[in-house]
Amino acid sequence: MIFFFLAIHLKRMEELFGDLQHYVDSSSRILLAGETCDKHPETDGEHFHIAVDMTENQYLAFYKTIIKGKYKLNGRATKSGSGRQYGRVKQDKIRDETKFLTYTVKTKNIMSQNFDIEQLQKYIDNSFIKEEKKSKLDTLMEYLCEHEMDIYNQPLTNNNHNDEPDINIDRLEFIIFKWHKDIWAATKVEVPSPSQIKTLALRFLMYHSQANYLAKDYQIFTYLKYNK
């Protein structure tokens, strides 16, 4: 399956479901889920998570005609603060389809095709269990993802990746510290040591950051090697 999100107003749910049906086989599974969060200001936080049986050619056609052509969505965060309006989960990150399907249905606001009703209910039930067991680490990584634009300097220049932002490590570490400090005041969660802050920063950069280019890898390696 292919998993992606689109920042579109929830009132267009049936329309989007029809768009998906037009680009897949009649036997394909489709799971469309609408939810609202504190991101995507253009749609007041409203967006969709999608899981669908789709070939690469079908996705490319859907991307060109629907994502870019019809809805005109932007796939890159901007310096002005506008976040990504669509994004696809890389195939090498999908090791467990059940995990992604469970995440997709967590709000119960769903439309589906070729899914067993009982199986969907199991996904929904398990999604609530997962939310209850969300760890402090998961919560921090989600917070950093939501504030990722705050850790960038101006875009790099005079290189082959001049449309990508440069990571400000000090700013990232400060955000991690501040997050713990604010939680400490409310819930007495332990403030991490300098080495723990470094470990948390590395985890975010390596596994959660959307910046995916060669310069980022060099920055991470330098940070790992020289910041003892």
Secondary structure, 3 states (H helix, E strand, C coil): CEEEEECCCHHHHHHHHHHHHHCCCCCCCEEEEEEECCCCHHHCCEEEEEEECCCHHHHHHHHHHHHHHHCCCCCCCCCCCCCCCEEECCHHHCCCHHHHHHHHCCCCCEEEECCCHHHHHHHHHHHHHHHHCCCHHHHHHHHHHHCHHHHEEEECCCCCCCCCEEECHHHHHHHHHHHHHHHHHHHCCCCCCHHHHHHHHHHHHHHCCCCCCHHHHHHHHHHHHHCC
